């Protein structure tokens, strides 16, 4: 167990950050799945900016790697382009 006040605070902080990161990552994955399940192009194009924004925020906070964010955005835009 931690012996210093600062170590106890670090444990509390890191747990709070872990839960926040987990929530944001999961909600982004859910939004991506929702976008991929969309059949109409117009609806997908409407969802796309918000999903890209969520992905960019994850990359900015180092929850996911920058390259993974780029790959996700690329695959989503390809998916939207393929819709009729």
N, C-alpha and C positions, 0 to 999 in steps of 0.2 A: 504494500500500500504506500501511497505517497507520504513523504515526510515533511514537505514544505507547503506553505500556503500557495505559492505560485504554481506548484505542481498540481494541487487540487483544483485551482482555477483553470489551468490548462486542460485538465480532464473534463471539466464542465464545458469549457468552450469548444473543445474538439468534438464532444458528443453532440452539442447543439448544431455545430457546422455539419457534422456527418448526417444528421437527420434532415437538415435543410437541403443539403446536396442530393440526398436520396430522394426526397420529395420532388425536387425540381427535375431530376433525371427521369424519374418514373413518369411524371406528368408530360414531359417532352416525348418520351417513347410512346405514350398513349396517343398524343396528338399526331405523331408520325403514322401510327397504325390507322388512325381515323382518316388521315389524308390518303393513305394507300388504298383503303377500302372504298373510297369515294368513286362513284361511277361517272358522275357528270364533270365535264371539264370546267365549267363555270364555277361550280362549288369548290373544286380543287384549287382553282386559281384564287379564289377568295380566301381559302385557308392558308395557302402557301406563305404569304408574308409573315403571318403570326408564328408559324412553325419555324421558319428560317430565323426569326428573331429569338425564339426560344433556344434553338441550336447555337446561335452566336453567343448568347449569354452563357450557356454551358461551357463553350470553348474559352470565353474570356475569363471565366472563373476557374479554369483548368479542371473542370469536372470531366470533360472529355478532351481529347487531343485535337489540335487545330486541323490536322489532316482528316481525322474522322468526321469532323464537322463539315469539311469541304466535300468529303465523299457522300455524306448523307444528303447535303443540299443538292449535289449533282444528280444523285440517283432519284431524288424527289422531282427535280425539274424534268428529268428524262421521263419519269412516270407520267407527269402532267402533259408533256408533249405527245406522248403516245395515246392519250385519251382522245376519243372523238366527240 
